[in-house]
Amino acid sequence: MSAHKRKIIPKKGSTPGIHRKKCCICGKPVCTDRAEYCLVCRDFAIRMSVERLPQASIQDIWESVRKNGYVCFYTGMALDMSSPTSPWYGVLDHWIPGDNRKVVLTSALFNEMKSDLSEVEFWYYVEELYNFKKNGTPIRKKRVVYWQGLVGPGRGIYKEGPTPKIHGKKCCICRKPVCSNHSKYCSICRQFAAHMRVARLPPLTVQSIWAYVRQHGYVCYYTGMALDMRHRKSPWYGVLDHWIPGDNKKVVLTSDLFNEMKSDLSEKEFWYYIEQLYHFKKNGTSIRKKRLVYWERLVLNLKPIISGII
């Protein structure tokens, strides 16, 4: 058969006829004849649309991607744009919490660690945590301007009122006056007991937590910092944290802020990334990725949205 009559069969998985058309953002081949984006940029554009970001913020993000590629704004680390369950998956983060005027690209892990902190606050607490771990320096609390303190399950079950003067009857945990004649707890310990009931912790785990409170009081297990057990919207409000994510055998007491920063990390993984972030900020040392054993993130399913658009 002559060459000019030979039928050209495209390779499986290839998109015929569009190999010359390039993505307007990254320059890679577009995903369809009528598209202006490649698959990665198309999915990212849809995610920004779902977030309903202002057009100016979207343009700033695209300019950053054109210039630097898909890298973390805070650390310069290359991001994974294809695996939504990866801790290095590229996500959108509000530089100032709740403010759509500046939205940046970062990894799912560091987005979780930054939580409701501004960039300045985030780096401040990274340094404080590092100095505590390395030198035992007590962490200096600094006002967190944008902290939302969203009330979760098990909080706000009891309304705090004035502590009644019940002479002679003391709380079985902290030895303060009980909150009623029929109670064995003070108002704080009663509320904390309610948190543990809602969390459905095993009896042995509950006993170990109470033993810790009896010995140390309401202080953070990781940092020894005194916790706020009254103001539920405080970043220092005492919450329960799984020492190993998802494992009820060991649950410890920490602050709402550090519980958010620890996220789905084990204690060892948490301190490892605090150290990596500190050295990056101080010395510009590249962050070395380490496999996260317990990372589990629920992600937005964009397939129905994409199929509805394309």
Secondary structure, 3 states (H helix, E strand, C coil): CCHHHCCCCCCCCCCCCCCCCECCCCCCECCCCCCCCCHHHHHHHHHHHHHCCCHHHHHHHHHHHHHHCCECCCCCCECECCCCCCCCEEEEEECCCCCCCCEEEEEHHHHHHHCCCCHHHHHHHHHHHHHHHHHCCCCCCCCCCCCCCCCCCCCCCCCCCCCCCCCCCECCCCCCECCCCCCCCCHHHHHHHHHHHHHCCCHHHHHHHHHHHHHHCCECCCCCCECECCCCCCCCEEEEEECCCCCCCCEEEEEHHHHHHHCCCCHHHHHHHHHHHHHHHHHCCCCCCCCCCCCCCCCCCCHHHHHHHC
